[in-house]
Amino acid sequence: MVMLVDILVKFSGRTLPKHPVHLPSTRKGFPKRHHRFEALFNALNAHSRFKSAYIWFYNKENEERRLQKEQRSFDVTLKELDVVRKAISTMFPDISEPHIEVNPLRFLIKHQNEVMNIEQMSDGYKTLLGVVIDLSSRLAIANPHLIDPLSAEAIVMIDEVDLHLHPSWQQRVMGDLMNTFKNTQFIVTTHSPYIVESINNYLKRKQIEGLPIQDDYIKQTFMLNANETEAYLMTEQGEMSLMDSELHLFNDKLLENFNTMNQLYDKMRDIEWVNKS
């Protein structure tokens, strides 16, 4: 289920960092062991725990290397790490081979066939990658009994889901999240018309399922059921539903807010036309 509201909710939530993610530069203080209850650590705090997820990833890689050495095979992998790797590759098709190196301590990825330090990535990449590693590692820790822990049910709240993201990415971030974490209910806040527009596209895509579609981009668009979606605009008078009960899409109540700049442009254009005539 997806719910969009324009209010900060601090419960079982993630608040995207206002500043770039900073990784630890030393292994001092890293715990040696992890247990299942870590999936709940700081779950009620409104901040992504990327540092903890980073430490967990580092320790699990060491554990994986020990297993590979014992069994004399590089094909041996840890299921928990595979879960996080799958989430990263699903969310970021252009990123592969996430791993940690020491001396100096750094998180590396392969981006478009080039090995890069995550610190070299844009704020949007770092922020969203931190959230994906955080969520996927929590699901992996909490659900070792599942074949696919990413399919586990969860509730995630994200304040300002569009923060640091390029407009082109804002148009697909919700679809990418829902496609990666298929049974997670996302409750997000946003001020971005791109996010709202993308949700309407997902809703419309579901409505035309089964009809002849030639456009490849439409075919790849995420499908969202209107029965699983709610949206509200927060006003001084309280919340206002944005779902059109007949169309099963967001209604036009947001247009006044999103089109303020266009209205100003139209006024200036009218002045120009009047003075030209």
C-alpha positions in Angstrom: 0.0 0.0 0.0 1.1 3.5 -0.7 -0.1 6.5 1.2 1.0 10.1 0.4 0.6 12.7 3.1 2.1 16.1 3.5 3.0 15.8 7.2 6.0 14.4 9.0 5.1 11.1 10.9 7.7 9.9 13.3 6.8 6.2 13.7 8.7 3.3 12.3 10.0 5.8 9.8 13.0 7.0 7.8 13.9 10.6 7.4 16.2 11.1 4.5 19.4 13.0 5.6 19.4 16.7 4.9 23.1 16.4 4.3 25.2 13.8 2.4 25.7 10.4 4.1 29.1 10.2 5.8 30.7 6.8 6.3 33.0 5.8 9.1 36.7 6.2 8.3 37.9 3.6 10.8 36.9 0.2 12.1 37.3 1.3 15.7 34.2 0.3 17.7 32.8 -2.0 15.1 30.9 -4.9 16.8 32.0 -8.4 16.0 28.7 -10.1 16.2 25.1 -9.4 15.1 21.8 -10.9 16.2 18.3 -11.0 14.9 16.9 -8.2 17.1 19.2 -5.7 15.4 16.4 -5.6 12.7 14.4 -3.5 15.3 17.2 -1.2 16.5 16.2 2.4 16.1 13.2 1.3 14.0 11.1 4.0 15.7 13.6 6.8 15.1 13.1 9.0 12.1 16.6 8.6 10.7 18.1 6.0 8.4 20.8 4.0 10.2 23.2 3.7 7.3 26.3 3.7 9.5 25.0 0.6 11.3 24.0 -1.1 8.0 27.5 -0.3 6.7 29.1 -2.0 9.7 26.8 -4.9 9.3 27.7 -5.2 5.6 31.5 -5.1 6.5 31.2 -7.8 9.1 29.1 -10.1 6.9 31.6 -9.7 4.0 34.3 -10.9 6.4 32.2 -13.8 7.4 31.5 -14.7 3.8 35.2 -14.6 3.0 35.9 -17.0 5.9 33.3 -19.4 4.5 34.8 -19.2 1.0 38.3 -19.9 2.4 37.0 -22.9 4.5 35.1 -24.4 1.6 37.7 -23.3 -1.0 35.1 -21.8 -3.3 34.4 -18.2 -4.3 30.9 -19.4 -5.2 29.9 -19.6 -1.5 27.9 -16.5 -0.5 25.9 -15.5 2.5 22.2 -15.3 2.1 21.9 -12.1 4.1 24.4 -10.3 1.8 22.7 -11.7 -1.3 19.5 -10.1 -0.1 21.1 -6.7 0.1 22.9 -7.2 -3.2 19.6 -8.1 -4.9 17.9 -5.0 -3.4 20.7 -2.8 -4.7 20.7 -4.3 -8.2 16.9 -4.1 -8.4 16.8 -0.5 -7.3 19.9 0.6 -9.2 20.4 -1.4 -12.4 23.5 0.6 -13.2 25.2 -0.4 -10.0 26.9 -3.7 -9.3 29.5 -5.4 -7.1 29.0 -3.4 -3.9 31.8 -4.2 -1.5 34.0 -2.7 1.2 37.7 -2.3 1.1 40.1 -1.4 3.9 43.3 0.8 4.0 41.6 3.1 3.6 38.1 2.0 4.7 35.7 2.7 1.9 32.5 1.4 0.3 33.0 0.7 -3.4 30.6 0.0 -6.2 30.9 -0.6 -10.0 28.9 2.1 -11.8 28.8 1.9 -15.6 31.8 -0.4 -15.6 33.8 2.0 -13.4 34.7 1.2 -9.8 33.8 4.2 -7.6 33.8 5.1 -4.0 30.3 5.8 -2.8 31.5 9.2 -1.6 32.0 10.1 -5.2 28.3 9.6 -6.0 25.7 12.3 -6.0 23.8 13.1 -2.8 20.7 11.4 -4.3 22.6 8.2 -5.0 24.2 8.1 -1.5 20.9 9.0 0.3 18.8 6.4 -1.5 21.5 3.7 -1.5 21.7 4.2 2.3 18.0 3.7 2.7 18.0 0.6 0.4 20.9 -1.0 2.3 19.2 -0.1 5.6 15.8 -1.6 4.7 17.1 -4.7 2.9 19.5 -5.5 5.7 16.8 -5.2 8.3 14.5 -7.5 6.3 17.4 -10.0 5.9 18.2 -10.0 9.6 14.6 -10.3 10.7 13.5 -13.0 8.2 16.2 -15.6 7.8 13.5 -18.3 7.4 12.2 -16.8 4.2 13.4 -17.8 0.8 13.2 -14.1 -0.3 13.3 -11.8 2.8 12.6 -8.8 0.5 9.1 -10.1 0.1 8.4 -9.9 3.8 5.7 -7.6 5.0 6.8 -4.3 6.4 5.7 -0.7 7.1 8.1 2.1 6.1 7.6 5.8 6.5 9.8 8.2 4.6 9.7 12.0 5.0 10.4 14.0 1.9 11.0 11.0 -0.3 12.1 13.4 -3.1 15.0 14.9 -1.1 18.2 15.2 -3.1 16.7 13.4 -6.1 16.9 14.7 -9.7 13.4 15.3 -11.2 13.8 12.3 -13.5 14.5 10.1 -10.6 11.6 11.5 -8.6 9.3 10.2 -11.4 10.3 6.6 -10.7 11.6 6.4 -7.2 8.3 5.1 -5.7 7.9 2.5 -8.4 11.5 1.3 -7.8 10.9 1.1 -4.1 7.6 -0.8 -4.5 9.2 -3.1 -7.0 12.2 -3.9 -4.8 10.2 -4.3 -1.5 7.0 -5.9 -2.9 5.1 -6.4 0.3 6.1 -3.2 2.1 3.6 -0.5 2.8 5.2 2.9 2.1 3.8 6.0 3.8 5.7 9.0 2.4 5.5 12.7 2.4 6.4 14.9 -0.6 6.2 18.4 -2.0 7.1 17.2 -5.5 4.6 17.2 -8.3 6.8 14.5 -10.0 6.1 12.0 -7.2 2.3 12.7 -7.4 2.4 12.4 -11.2 4.2 9.1 -11.0 1.7 7.6 -8.6 -1.1 8.6 -11.0 0.8 6.9 -13.9 1.1 3.7 -11.8 -2.6 3.8 -11.1 -3.5 4.4 -14.7 -1.1 1.6 -15.8 -3.1 -0.9 -13.7 -6.4 0.3 -15.3 -5.2 -0.5 -18.8 -3.7 -3.9 -18.0 -4.9 -6.4 -20.6 -5.3 -3.8 -23.3 -3.0 -3.8 -26.4 0.1 -1.7 -25.5 2.9 -1.0 -28.0 4.9 1.5 -26.0 7.8 -0.2 -24.2 8.0 2.5 -21.5 4.3 2.0 -20.7 4.8 -1.8 -20.5 7.6 -1.3 -18.0 5.6 1.2 -15.8 4.8 -0.1 -12.3 1.2 -1.1 -11.8 -0.6 0.1 -8.6 -4.1 -0.9 -7.4 -6.3 2.1 -6.4 -7.6 0.0 -3.5 -4.1 -0.1 -2.1 -3.5 3.7 -2.4 -4.5 6.7 -0.4 -3.4 10.3 -0.7 -4.0 13.4 1.4 -3.2 17.1 1.3 -2.6 18.5 4.7 -4.2 22.0 5.2 -4.8 24.3 8.1 -8.3 22.8 8.3 -6.9 19.2 8.4 -6.3 16.4 5.9 -8.1 16.5 2.5 -8.4 13.3 0.5 -7.0 13.5 -3.0 -8.4 10.3 -4.4 -11.2 10.6 -7.0 -13.7 8.0 -6.1 -14.9 7.6 -9.7 -11.7 7.8 -11.6 -9.6 6.1 -9.0 -6.8 8.6 -9.6 -5.6 11.6 -7.7 -8.0 14.5 -8.4 -7.1 18.0 -9.5 -7.0 19.7 -6.1 -3.3 19.8 -6.2 -3.1 21.7 -9.5 -3.6 25.1 -7.8 -0.5 24.4 -5.6 1.6 22.9 -8.4 0.7 25.5 -11.0 1.5 28.7 -9.1 4.7 29.3 -11.2 2.8 28.7 -14.4 0.1 31.1 -13.4 2.6 33.8 -12.8 4.2 33.1 -16.2 0.7 33.3 -17.8 0.1 36.7 -16.2 3.4 38.1 -17.6 2.6 36.6 -21.0 -0.8 38.3 -21.0 0.8 41.6 -20.3 3.2 41.0 -23.2 0.4 40.2 -25.6 -1.7 43.1 -24.6 1.1 45.6 -25.1 1.9 44.0 -28.5 -1.6 44.3 -29.8 
